[in-house]
């Protein structure tokens, strides 16, 4: 057996291993992984930061069932404050939801405050799972829901405040028709629909302190549970190999090509 043949064999074996490992990496959740003393409630945000201007996105919760879009988009983005975002009350805004989403990068007062606040959590995640390529905070009103989608990174999430319902199923079960049908369903309705299609699902209810892991390529559908004024979620994302990331992006293009009016890459749906 020549060296070229051996090298080819090794390359094929690596590719097969990458495909196998990405398809056999399963989601998990660890309940109450973080103690409440290192979490965060809206009342703890200093008044100066509560009044700082941030970009808030407004969403329509129930999309037109006749639209071809299988994704959710914000209707508009406007300047608001976190104090105002935290003050929104359940069902005060008919069919609307609001969110502040931000990659936390050192250098701004608000980013530095949250990074400092979450240091014990971030240190534990780094020690156990490695360096993150993206740390993101999501503060959303209640109710809130987000379309079925998958990410091209490995996502470790920490529920900081509030509760969420997260429905997951394997990337082996993806069709444009399936995603379109799920668009306006609640997670309970979607789980029953998928069950009748013979698709196995996982349904989580997250509470403050819970740590969960969603591997790249796994579909998930998220909604806030109607308890309290909203939800705060911390994402700790780690890139996968270039090969699996490219495969994930190609799957995205296949599923969403011609289906979305405003998205041309995976990033804008995150």
Secondary structure, DSSP 8 states (H G I E B T S, - for coil): --HHHHHHHHHHHHHHHHHHHHHS---EEETT-S-GGGS--GGGS-HHHHTSEEEEEEEESS--TT-S--S--EEEEEEEEHHHHHH--TTSSTTEEEEEEEE--TTSHHHHHHHHHTHHHHHHHHHHH---SEEEEEEEESS-EEEEE--SEEEEEEEEES-EEEEEE-TTS--HHHHHHHTT--HHHHHHHHHHTT--EEEEEE-TT-EEEE-TT-EEEEEE-SSSSEEEEEEEEEE--HHHHHHHHHHHHHHHTTT-SS-SSGGGG-
